[in-house]
Amino acid sequence: MLSRRDYLFNFVVDTLDYSFFSLGMSFGSTVTLLPLLAQRLGASNLEIGLIPAIAYLGWSFPAIWGGKGFW
């Protein structure tokens, strides 16, 4: 059984984890930096537009796949 101290520790550590993850994701945004890099490498407009679409699909698909009643 977890004590109140354990719950507080878990809350603080999880909050810091999410904060640093969000900070890291802000430096490598799939909406801004990756399309800019693709443009500089000579990608077409369709390929540049697919970058955020594929990223959002990657974030959303596991939740859709794991949802009850999917099958």
mmCIF file as gemmi writes it, N, C-alpha and C atoms, coordinates in Angstrom:
data_model
loop_
_atom_site.group_PDB
_atom_site.id
_atom_site.type_symbol
_atom_site.label_atom_id
_atom_site.label_alt_id
_atom_site.label_comp_id
_atom_site.label_asym_id
_atom_site.label_entity_id
_atom_site.label_seq_id
_atom_site.pdbx_PDB_ins_code
_atom_site.Cartn_x
_atom_site.Cartn_y
_atom_site.Cartn_z
_atom_site.occupancy
_atom_site.B_iso_or_equiv
_atom_site.pdbx_formal_charge
_atom_site.auth_seq_id
_atom_site.auth_asym_id
_atom_site.pdbx_PDB_model_num
ATOM 1 N N . MET Axp A 1 ? 0.84 -1.183 0 1 0 ? 1 A 1
ATOM 2 C CA . MET Axp A 1 ? 0 0 0 1 0 ? 1 A 1
ATOM 3 C C . MET Axp A 1 ? 0.884 1.245 0 1 0 ? 1 A 1
ATOM 4 N N . LEU Axp A 2 ? 0.508 2.184 -0.83 1 0 ? 2 A 1
ATOM 5 C CA . LEU Axp A 2 ? 1.289 3.408 -0.944 1 0 ? 2 A 1
ATOM 6 C C . LEU Axp A 2 ? 0.886 4.409 0.133 1 0 ? 2 A 1
ATOM 7 N N . SER Axp A 3 ? 1.884 5.098 0.631 1 0 ? 3 A 1
ATOM 8 C CA . SER Axp A 3 ? 1.619 6.119 1.644 1 0 ? 3 A 1
ATOM 9 C C . SER Axp A 3 ? 1.373 7.469 0.966 1 0 ? 3 A 1
ATOM 10 N N . ARG Axp A 4 ? 0.985 8.439 1.76 1 0 ? 4 A 1
ATOM 11 C CA . ARG Axp A 4 ? 0.754 9.788 1.236 1 0 ? 4 A 1
ATOM 12 C C . ARG Axp A 4 ? 2.041 10.359 0.65 1 0 ? 4 A 1
ATOM 13 N N . ARG Axp A 5 ? 3.163 10.039 1.262 1 0 ? 5 A 1
ATOM 14 C CA . ARG Axp A 5 ? 4.463 10.503 0.767 1 0 ? 5 A 1
ATOM 15 C C . ARG Axp A 5 ? 4.748 9.927 -0.624 1 0 ? 5 A 1
ATOM 16 N N . ASP Axp A 6 ? 4.394 8.662 -0.84 1 0 ? 6 A 1
ATOM 17 C CA . ASP Axp A 6 ? 4.595 8.04 -2.151 1 0 ? 6 A 1
ATOM 18 C C . ASP Axp A 6 ? 3.74 8.713 -3.216 1 0 ? 6 A 1
ATOM 19 N N . TYR Axp A 7 ? 2.497 9.012 -2.901 1 0 ? 7 A 1
ATOM 20 C CA . TYR Axp A 7 ? 1.616 9.691 -3.849 1 0 ? 7 A 1
ATOM 21 C C . TYR Axp A 7 ? 2.146 11.077 -4.207 1 0 ? 7 A 1
ATOM 22 N N . LEU Axp A 8 ? 2.644 11.798 -3.215 1 0 ? 8 A 1
ATOM 23 C CA . LEU Axp A 8 ? 3.207 13.124 -3.464 1 0 ? 8 A 1
ATOM 24 C C . LEU Axp A 8 ? 4.443 13.018 -4.345 1 0 ? 8 A 1
ATOM 25 N N . PHE Axp A 9 ? 5.312 12.055 -4.058 1 0 ? 9 A 1
ATOM 26 C CA . PHE Axp A 9 ? 6.503 11.85 -4.87 1 0 ? 9 A 1
ATOM 27 C C . PHE Axp A 9 ? 6.13 11.521 -6.308 1 0 ? 9 A 1
ATOM 28 N N . ASN Axp A 10 ? 5.181 10.622 -6.507 1 0 ? 10 A 1
ATOM 29 C CA . ASN Axp A 10 ? 4.75 10.248 -7.844 1 0 ? 10 A 1
ATOM 30 C C . ASN Axp A 10 ? 4.163 11.443 -8.594 1 0 ? 10 A 1
ATOM 31 N N . PHE Axp A 11 ? 3.384 12.256 -7.903 1 0 ? 11 A 1
ATOM 32 C CA . PHE Axp A 11 ? 2.799 13.433 -8.527 1 0 ? 11 A 1
ATOM 33 C C . PHE Axp A 11 ? 3.882 14.394 -8.993 1 0 ? 11 A 1
ATOM 34 N N . VAL Axp A 12 ? 4.867 14.668 -8.146 1 0 ? 12 A 1
ATOM 35 C CA . VAL Axp A 12 ? 5.932 15.601 -8.491 1 0 ? 12 A 1
ATOM 36 C C . VAL Axp A 12 ? 6.76 15.067 -9.653 1 0 ? 12 A 1
ATOM 37 N N . VAL Axp A 13 ? 7.135 13.8 -9.592 1 0 ? 13 A 1
ATOM 38 C CA . VAL Axp A 13 ? 7.963 13.221 -10.651 1 0 ? 13 A 1
ATOM 39 C C . VAL Axp A 13 ? 7.209 13.168 -11.973 1 0 ? 13 A 1
ATOM 40 N N . ASP Axp A 14 ? 5.936 12.787 -11.951 1 0 ? 14 A 1
ATOM 41 C CA . ASP Axp A 14 ? 5.15 12.748 -13.189 1 0 ? 14 A 1
ATOM 42 C C . ASP Axp A 14 ? 4.938 14.14 -13.767 1 0 ? 14 A 1
ATOM 43 N N . THR Axp A 15 ? 4.75 15.129 -12.92 1 0 ? 15 A 1
ATOM 44 C CA . THR Axp A 15 ? 4.603 16.505 -13.394 1 0 ? 15 A 1
ATOM 45 C C . THR Axp A 15 ? 5.88 16.99 -14.06 1 0 ? 15 A 1
ATOM 46 N N . LEU Axp A 16 ? 7.03 16.699 -13.451 1 0 ? 16 A 1
ATOM 47 C CA . LEU Axp A 16 ? 8.304 17.075 -14.058 1 0 ? 16 A 1
ATOM 48 C C . LEU Axp A 16 ? 8.535 16.329 -15.37 1 0 ? 16 A 1
ATOM 49 N N . ASP Axp A 17 ? 8.181 15.057 -15.399 1 0 ? 17 A 1
ATOM 50 C CA . ASP Axp A 17 ? 8.334 14.266 -16.617 1 0 ? 17 A 1
ATOM 51 C C . ASP Axp A 17 ? 7.52 14.864 -17.757 1 0 ? 17 A 1
ATOM 52 N N . TYR Axp A 18 ? 6.274 15.184 -17.503 1 0 ? 18 A 1
ATOM 53 C CA . TYR Axp A 18 ? 5.422 15.774 -18.54 1 0 ? 18 A 1
ATOM 54 C C . TYR Axp A 18 ? 5.936 17.148 -18.965 1 0 ? 18 A 1
ATOM 55 N N . SER Axp A 19 ? 6.43 17.92 -18.004 1 0 ? 19 A 1
ATOM 56 C CA . SER Axp A 19 ? 6.949 19.251 -18.327 1 0 ? 19 A 1
ATOM 57 C C . SER Axp A 19 ? 8.149 19.161 -19.263 1 0 ? 19 A 1
ATOM 58 N N . PHE Axp A 20 ? 9.099 18.276 -18.952 1 0 ? 20 A 1
ATOM 59 C CA . PHE Axp A 20 ? 10.279 18.147 -19.798 1 0 ? 20 A 1
ATOM 60 C C . PHE Axp A 20 ? 9.939 17.521 -21.149 1 0 ? 20 A 1
ATOM 61 N N . PHE Axp A 21 ? 8.984 16.6 -21.18 1 0 ? 21 A 1
ATOM 62 C CA . PHE Axp A 21 ? 8.554 16.024 -22.448 1 0 ? 21 A 1
ATOM 63 C C . PHE Axp A 21 ? 7.933 17.102 -23.334 1 0 ? 21 A 1
ATOM 64 N N . SER Axp A 22 ? 7.081 17.937 -22.764 1 0 ? 22 A 1
ATOM 65 C CA . SER Axp A 22 ? 6.458 19.014 -23.537 1 0 ? 22 A 1
ATOM 66 C C . SER Axp A 22 ? 7.494 20.009 -24.034 1 0 ? 22 A 1
ATOM 67 N N . LEU Axp A 23 ? 8.466 20.314 -23.2 1 0 ? 23 A 1
ATOM 68 C CA . LEU Axp A 23 ? 9.53 21.226 -23.609 1 0 ? 23 A 1
ATOM 69 C C . LEU Axp A 23 ? 10.321 20.633 -24.769 1 0 ? 23 A 1
ATOM 70 N N . GLY Axp A 24 ? 10.65 19.365 -24.681 1 0 ? 24 A 1
ATOM 71 C CA . GLY Axp A 24 ? 11.388 18.712 -25.758 1 0 ? 24 A 1
ATOM 72 C C . GLY Axp A 24 ? 10.601 18.655 -27.05 1 0 ? 24 A 1
ATOM 73 N N . MET Axp A 25 ? 9.306 18.382 -26.948 1 0 ? 25 A 1
ATOM 74 C CA . MET Axp A 25 ? 8.47 18.324 -28.153 1 0 ? 25 A 1
ATOM 75 C C . MET Axp A 25 ? 8.327 19.697 -28.803 1 0 ? 25 A 1
ATOM 76 N N . SER Axp A 26 ? 8.442 20.754 -28.031 1 0 ? 26 A 1
ATOM 77 C CA . SER Axp A 26 ? 8.311 22.09 -28.608 1 0 ? 26 A 1
ATOM 78 C C . SER Axp A 26 ? 9.515 22.449 -29.48 1 0 ? 26 A 1
ATOM 79 N N . PHE Axp A 27 ? 10.65 21.806 -29.26 1 0 ? 27 A 1
ATOM 80 C CA . PHE Axp A 27 ? 11.828 22.097 -30.075 1 0 ? 27 A 1
ATOM 81 C C . PHE Axp A 27 ? 11.793 21.361 -31.412 1 0 ? 27 A 1
ATOM 82 N N . GLY Axp A 28 ? 11.122 20.234 -31.473 1 0 ? 28 A 1
ATOM 83 C CA . GLY Axp A 28 ? 11.08 19.46 -32.704 1 0 ? 28 A 1
ATOM 84 C C . GLY Axp A 28 ? 9.671 19.272 -33.196 1 0 ? 28 A 1
ATOM 85 N N . SER Axp A 29 ? 8.96 20.332 -33.377 1 0 ? 29 A 1
ATOM 86 C CA . SER Axp A 29 ? 7.556 20.265 -33.742 1 0 ? 29 A 1
ATOM 87 C C . SER Axp A 29 ? 7.36 19.682 -35.133 1 0 ? 29 A 1
ATOM 88 N N . THR Axp A 30 ? 6.403 18.771 -35.243 1 0 ? 30 A 1
ATOM 89 C CA . THR Axp A 30 ? 6.077 18.191 -36.542 1 0 ? 30 A 1
ATOM 90 C C . THR Axp A 30 ? 5.271 19.153 -37.4 1 0 ? 30 A 1
ATOM 91 N N . VAL Axp A 31 ? 4.798 20.231 -36.81 1 0 ? 31 A 1
ATOM 92 C CA . VAL Axp A 31 ? 3.986 21.189 -37.561 1 0 ? 31 A 1
ATOM 93 C C . VAL Axp A 31 ? 4.851 22.31 -38.145 1 0 ? 31 A 1
ATOM 94 N N . THR Axp A 32 ? 6.001 22.582 -37.54 1 0 ? 32 A 1
ATOM 95 C CA . THR Axp A 32 ? 6.805 23.706 -38.008 1 0 ? 32 A 1
ATOM 96 C C . THR Axp A 32 ? 8.178 23.29 -38.545 1 0 ? 32 A 1
ATOM 97 N N . LEU Axp A 33 ? 8.965 22.633 -37.734 1 0 ? 33 A 1
ATOM 98 C CA . LEU Axp A 33 ? 10.346 22.379 -38.126 1 0 ? 33 A 1
ATOM 99 C C . LEU Axp A 33 ? 10.499 21.288 -39.182 1 0 ? 33 A 1
ATOM 100 N N . LEU Axp A 34 ? 9.798 20.198 -39.047 1 0 ? 34 A 1
ATOM 101 C CA . LEU Axp A 34 ? 9.947 19.12 -40.027 1 0 ? 34 A 1
ATOM 102 C C . LEU Axp A 34 ? 9.463 19.52 -41.419 1 0 ? 34 A 1
ATOM 103 N N . PRO Axp A 35 ? 8.319 20.202 -41.552 1 0 ? 35 A 1
ATOM 104 C CA . PRO Axp A 35 ? 7.954 20.669 -42.898 1 0 ? 35 A 1
ATOM 105 C C . PRO Axp A 35 ? 8.965 21.67 -43.484 1 0 ? 35 A 1
ATOM 106 N N . LEU Axp A 36 ? 9.535 22.507 -42.632 1 0 ? 36 A 1
ATOM 107 C CA . LEU Axp A 36 ? 10.548 23.449 -43.111 1 0 ? 36 A 1
ATOM 108 C C . LEU Axp A 36 ? 11.772 22.695 -43.621 1 0 ? 36 A 1
ATOM 109 N N . LEU Axp A 37 ? 12.2 21.679 -42.889 1 0 ? 37 A 1
ATOM 110 C CA . LEU Axp A 37 ? 13.326 20.859 -43.332 1 0 ? 37 A 1
ATOM 111 C C . LEU Axp A 37 ? 12.994 20.144 -44.633 1 0 ? 37 A 1
ATOM 112 N N . ALA Axp A 38 ? 11.802 19.592 -44.732 1 0 ? 38 A 1
ATOM 113 C CA . ALA Axp A 38 ? 11.396 18.901 -45.959 1 0 ? 38 A 1
ATOM 114 C C . ALA Axp A 38 ? 11.363 19.867 -47.14 1 0 ? 38 A 1
ATOM 115 N N . GLN Axp A 39 ? 10.913 21.082 -46.916 1 0 ? 39 A 1
ATOM 116 C CA . GLN Axp A 39 ? 10.879 22.079 -47.988 1 0 ? 39 A 1
ATOM 117 C C . GLN Axp A 39 ? 12.29 22.393 -48.462 1 0 ? 39 A 1
ATOM 118 N N . ARG Axp A 40 ? 13.202 22.543 -47.519 1 0 ? 40 A 1
ATOM 119 C CA . ARG Axp A 40 ? 14.587 22.843 -47.895 1 0 ? 40 A 1
ATOM 120 C C . ARG Axp A 40 ? 15.252 21.681 -48.615 1 0 ? 40 A 1
ATOM 121 N N . LEU Axp A 41 ? 14.772 20.476 -48.363 1 0 ? 41 A 1
ATOM 122 C CA . LEU Axp A 41 ? 15.318 19.302 -49.05 1 0 ? 41 A 1
ATOM 123 C C . LEU Axp A 41 ? 14.648 19.06 -50.394 1 0 ? 41 A 1
ATOM 124 N N . GLY Axp A 42 ? 13.629 19.871 -50.725 1 0 ? 42 A 1
ATOM 125 C CA . GLY Axp A 42 ? 13.006 19.791 -52.033 1 0 ? 42 A 1
ATOM 126 C C . GLY Axp A 42 ? 11.743 18.954 -52.105 1 0 ? 42 A 1
ATOM 127 N N . ALA Axp A 43 ? 11.062 18.773 -51.008 1 0 ? 43 A 1
ATOM 128 C CA . ALA Axp A 43 ? 9.828 17.985 -51.008 1 0 ? 43 A 1
ATOM 129 C C . ALA Axp A 43 ? 8.7 18.759 -51.674 1 0 ? 43 A 1
ATOM 130 N N . SER Axp A 44 ? 7.74 18.014 -52.213 1 0 ? 44 A 1
ATOM 131 C CA . SER Axp A 44 ? 6.576 18.651 -52.835 1 0 ? 44 A 1
ATOM 132 C C . SER Axp A 44 ? 5.604 19.123 -51.744 1 0 ? 44 A 1
ATOM 133 N N . ASN Axp A 45 ? 4.622 19.916 -52.152 1 0 ? 45 A 1
ATOM 134 C CA . ASN Axp A 45 ? 3.635 20.418 -51.193 1 0 ? 45 A 1
ATOM 135 C C . ASN Axp A 45 ? 2.832 19.285 -50.563 1 0 ? 45 A 1
ATOM 136 N N . LEU Axp A 46 ? 2.539 18.26 -51.345 1 0 ? 46 A 1
ATOM 137 C CA . LEU Axp A 46 ? 1.804 17.121 -50.81 1 0 ? 46 A 1
ATOM 138 C C . LEU Axp A 46 ? 2.602 16.422 -49.713 1 0 ? 46 A 1
ATOM 139 N N . GLU Axp A 47 ? 3.87 16.202 -49.945 1 0 ? 47 A 1
ATOM 140 C CA . GLU Axp A 47 ? 4.719 15.553 -48.935 1 0 ? 47 A 1
ATOM 141 C C . GLU Axp A 47 ? 4.846 16.409 -47.673 1 0 ? 47 A 1
ATOM 142 N N . ILE Axp A 48 ? 4.952 17.698 -47.858 1 0 ? 48 A 1
ATOM 143 C CA . ILE Axp A 48 ? 5.041 18.597 -46.699 1 0 ? 48 A 1
ATOM 144 C C . ILE Axp A 48 ? 3.736 18.567 -45.907 1 0 ? 48 A 1
ATOM 145 N N . GLY Axp A 49 ? 2.607 18.523 -46.599 1 0 ? 49 A 1
ATOM 146 C CA . GLY Axp A 49 ? 1.316 18.457 -45.913 1 0 ? 49 A 1
ATOM 147 C C . GLY Axp A 49 ? 1.073 17.133 -45.213 1 0 ? 49 A 1
ATOM 148 N N . LEU Axp A 50 ? 1.681 16.077 -45.701 1 0 ? 50 A 1
ATOM 149 C CA . LEU Axp A 50 ? 1.495 14.763 -45.069 1 0 ? 50 A 1
ATOM 150 C C . LEU Axp A 50 ? 2.252 14.625 -43.749 1 0 ? 50 A 1
ATOM 151 N N . ILE Axp A 51 ? 3.27 15.421 -43.533 1 0 ? 51 A 1
ATOM 152 C CA . ILE Axp A 51 ? 4.072 15.283 -42.307 1 0 ? 51 A 1
ATOM 153 C C . ILE Axp A 51 ? 3.217 15.458 -41.056 1 0 ? 51 A 1
ATOM 154 N N . PRO Axp A 52 ? 2.502 16.581 -40.862 1 0 ? 52 A 1
ATOM 155 C CA . PRO Axp A 52 ? 1.677 16.686 -39.658 1 0 ? 52 A 1
ATOM 156 C C . PRO Axp A 52 ? 0.502 15.714 -39.659 1 0 ? 52 A 1
ATOM 157 N N . ALA Axp A 53 ? -0.03 15.392 -40.84 1 0 ? 53 A 1
ATOM 158 C CA . ALA Axp A 53 ? -1.156 14.463 -40.895 1 0 ? 53 A 1
ATOM 159 C C . ALA Axp A 53 ? -0.744 13.083 -40.391 1 0 ? 53 A 1
ATOM 160 N N . ILE Axp A 54 ? 0.41 12.616 -40.801 1 0 ? 54 A 1
ATOM 161 C CA . ILE Axp A 54 ? 0.895 11.315 -40.352 1 0 ? 54 A 1
ATOM 162 C C . ILE Axp A 54 ? 1.229 11.352 -38.865 1 0 ? 54 A 1
ATOM 163 N N . ALA Axp A 55 ? 1.788 12.465 -38.41 1 0 ? 55 A 1
ATOM 164 C CA . ALA Axp A 55 ? 2.11 12.585 -36.982 1 0 ? 55 A 1
ATOM 165 C C . ALA Axp A 55 ? 0.846 12.525 -36.13 1 0 ? 55 A 1
ATOM 166 N N . TYR Axp A 56 ? -0.192 13.255 -36.522 1 0 ? 56 A 1
ATOM 167 C CA . TYR Axp A 56 ? -1.438 13.235 -35.756 1 0 ? 56 A 1
ATOM 168 C C . TYR Axp A 56 ? -2.127 11.882 -35.833 1 0 ? 56 A 1
ATOM 169 N N . LEU Axp A 57 ? -2.038 11.228 -36.97 1 0 ? 57 A 1
ATOM 170 C CA . LEU Axp A 57 ? -2.587 9.885 -37.093 1 0 ? 57 A 1
ATOM 171 C C . LEU Axp A 57 ? -1.851 8.929 -36.156 1 0 ? 57 A 1
ATOM 172 N N . GLY Axp A 58 ? -0.539 9.093 -36.064 1 0 ? 58 A 1
ATOM 173 C CA . GLY Axp A 58 ? 0.246 8.26 -35.154 1 0 ? 58 A 1
ATOM 174 C C . GLY Axp A 58 ? -0.133 8.447 -33.702 1 0 ? 58 A 1
ATOM 175 N N . TRP Axp A 59 ? -0.517 9.664 -33.338 1 0 ? 59 A 1
ATOM 176 C CA . TRP Axp A 59 ? -0.946 9.92 -31.964 1 0 ? 59 A 1
ATOM 177 C C . TRP Axp A 59 ? -2.362 9.413 -31.724 1 0 ? 59 A 1
ATOM 178 N N . SER Axp A 60 ? -3.218 9.467 -32.728 1 0 ? 60 A 1
ATOM 179 C CA . SER Axp A 60 ? -4.629 9.14 -32.548 1 0 ? 60 A 1
ATOM 180 C C . SER Axp A 60 ? -4.95 7.674 -32.792 1 0 ? 60 A 1
ATOM 181 N N . PHE Axp A 61 ? -4.228 7.024 -33.679 1 0 ? 61 A 1
ATOM 182 C CA . PHE Axp A 61 ? -4.577 5.665 -34.071 1 0 ? 61 A 1
ATOM 183 C C . PHE Axp A 61 ? -4.561 4.663 -32.916 1 0 ? 61 A 1
ATOM 184 N N . PRO Axp A 62 ? -3.584 4.681 -32.008 1 0 ? 62 A 1
ATOM 185 C CA . PRO Axp A 62 ? -3.633 3.706 -30.905 1 0 ? 62 A 1
ATOM 186 C C . PRO Axp A 62 ? -4.888 3.841 -30.045 1 0 ? 62 A 1
ATOM 187 N N . ALA Axp A 63 ? -5.369 5.052 -29.84 1 0 ? 63 A 1
ATOM 188 C CA . ALA Axp A 63 ? -6.579 5.234 -29.042 1 0 ? 63 A 1
ATOM 189 C C . ALA Axp A 63 ? -7.797 4.701 -29.789 1 0 ? 63 A 1
ATOM 190 N N . ILE Axp A 64 ? -7.832 4.898 -31.089 1 0 ? 64 A 1
ATOM 191 C CA . ILE Axp A 64 ? -8.943 4.376 -31.881 1 0 ? 64 A 1
ATOM 192 C C . ILE Axp A 64 ? -8.887 2.852 -31.924 1 0 ? 64 A 1
ATOM 193 N N . TRP Axp A 65 ? -7.694 2.316 -32.124 1 0 ? 65 A 1
ATOM 194 C CA . TRP Axp A 65 ? -7.501 0.873 -32.202 1 0 ? 65 A 1
ATOM 195 C C . TRP Axp A 65 ? -7.862 0.191 -30.884 1 0 ? 65 A 1
ATOM 196 N N . GLY Axp A 66 ? -7.505 0.826 -29.766 1 0 ? 66 A 1
ATOM 197 C CA . GLY Axp A 66 ? -7.738 0.222 -28.458 1 0 ? 66 A 1
ATOM 198 C C . GLY Axp A 66 ? -9.112 0.489 -27.878 1 0 ? 66 A 1
ATOM 199 N N . GLY Axp A 67 ? -9.9 1.303 -28.552 1 0 ? 67 A 1
ATOM 200 C CA . GLY Axp A 67 ? -11.227 1.631 -28.041 1 0 ? 67 A 1
ATOM 201 C C . GLY Axp A 67 ? -12.174 0.433 -28.059 1 0 ? 67 A 1
ATOM 202 N N . LYS Axp A 68 ? -13.027 0.392 -27.087 1 0 ? 68 A 1
ATOM 203 C CA . LYS Axp A 68 ? -14.017 -0.699 -27.037 1 0 ? 68 A 1
ATOM 204 C C . LYS Axp A 68 ? -14.987 -0.572 -28.192 1 0 ? 68 A 1
ATOM 205 N N . GLY Axp A 69 ? -15.367 -1.67 -28.738 1 0 ? 69 A 1
ATOM 206 C CA . GLY Axp A 69 ? -16.34 -1.68 -29.818 1 0 ? 69 A 1
ATOM 207 C C . GLY Axp A 69 ? -15.75 -1.406 -31.172 1 0 ? 69 A 1
ATOM 208 N N . PHE Axp A 70 ? -14.414 -1.377 -31.27 1 0 ? 70 A 1
ATOM 209 C CA . PHE Axp A 70 ? -13.781 -1.125 -32.558 1 0 ? 70 A 1
ATOM 210 C C . PHE Axp A 70 ? -14.072 -2.267 -33.53 1 0 ? 70 A 1
ATOM 211 N N . TRP Axp A 71 ? -14.077 -3.479 -33.04 1 0 ? 71 A 1
ATOM 212 C CA . TRP Axp A 71 ? -14.316 -4.637 -33.898 1 0 ? 71 A 1
ATOM 213 C C . TRP Axp A 71 ? -15.772 -4.892 -33.935 1 0 ? 71 A 1
